[in-house]
Amino acid sequence: MSPPFHISPEAEEYLKGVAVVQDKEAGISLGSRITALNRSGEQTDCYDGPHFTVGWHEPGVWSGIRVEIAGREFWIAPTTVEALRGH
């Protein structure tokens, strides 16, 4: 299924390079905050605000719609689809 929103060339290029995890399905989720830590546990970055992340789960865990982007399949939850509409 084609996504019900526009995919920018930058987003398509990024999603082409996302890892393939054996025996897992990829999904795109909406988040509100992300904090990055280095190996010693120190915070290296923090972003407050809506953002989208790619994650992986075993088959059967994701819900929503399954779309093809950049020749790959991703699950997207209904709330994430709504956040992406018009963008």
C-alpha positions as CSV (number, residue, x, y, z in Angstrom):
1,M,0.0,0.0,0.0
2,S,1.2,3.5,-0.8
3,P,1.4,5.9,2.2
4,P,-1.5,8.3,2.7
5,F,1.0,11.2,3.0
6,H,3.9,12.8,1.0
7,I,7.4,11.3,1.4
8,S,10.2,13.9,0.9
9,P,13.2,12.9,-1.0
10,E,15.3,13.3,2.2
11,A,12.9,11.0,4.1
12,E,12.9,8.4,1.3
13,E,16.7,8.4,1.2
14,Y,16.9,8.0,5.0
15,L,14.4,5.1,5.0
16,K,16.3,3.4,2.3
17,G,19.3,3.2,4.6
18,V,17.5,2.0,7.7
19,A,18.8,-1.3,9.0
20,V,17.1,-4.6,8.2
21,V,16.8,-6.6,11.3
22,Q,16.4,-10.3,10.7
23,D,13.1,-11.8,11.8
24,K,11.7,-8.4,12.8
25,E,9.3,-6.0,11.1
26,A,10.1,-2.2,10.9
27,G,7.6,0.4,12.0
28,I,7.5,4.2,12.1
29,S,6.3,5.8,15.4
30,L,5.6,9.3,16.6
31,G,7.5,10.4,19.7
32,S,7.4,13.5,21.8
33,R,10.9,13.5,23.3
34,I,14.2,11.7,22.6
35,T,17.3,11.7,24.7
36,A,20.6,10.2,23.4
37,L,23.2,8.8,25.8
38,N,26.8,7.8,25.1
39,R,28.2,4.5,26.3
40,S,29.1,5.9,29.7
41,G,25.5,7.0,30.2
42,E,26.1,10.8,29.7
43,Q,23.4,12.7,27.8
44,T,24.8,13.8,24.5
45,D,21.6,15.1,22.9
46,C,18.0,15.8,23.7
47,Y,15.1,16.8,21.5
48,D,11.7,18.0,22.8
49,G,9.0,18.0,20.3
50,P,7.3,15.7,17.8
51,H,9.6,13.4,15.9
52,F,9.4,10.1,14.1
53,T,11.5,7.1,14.8
54,V,12.0,3.7,13.2
55,G,11.8,0.6,15.4
56,W,11.6,-3.2,15.0
57,H,9.3,-5.8,16.6
58,E,8.6,-9.5,16.1
59,P,5.9,-10.2,13.5
60,G,2.4,-9.6,14.9
61,V,3.3,-6.9,17.3
62,W,2.7,-3.8,15.1
63,S,-0.8,-2.5,14.4
64,G,-2.0,0.1,12.0
65,I,-1.3,0.1,8.3
66,R,1.6,-1.4,6.4
67,V,3.0,0.9,3.7
68,E,5.8,0.7,1.2
69,I,8.4,3.5,1.2
70,A,11.6,3.4,-0.8
71,G,11.0,-0.2,-1.8
72,R,10.6,-1.3,1.9
73,E,7.7,-2.1,4.1
74,F,7.0,-0.2,7.3
75,W,4.1,-0.5,9.8
76,I,2.6,2.9,10.9
77,A,0.2,3.3,13.7
78,P,-3.0,5.3,13.1
79,T,-1.9,8.2,15.3
80,T,1.4,8.4,13.4
81,V,-0.4,8.4,10.1
82,E,-2.6,11.3,11.3
83,A,0.5,13.3,12.4
84,L,2.0,12.8,9.0
85,R,-1.0,13.8,6.9
86,G,-0.5,17.0,5.1
87,H,3.3,16.9,5.6
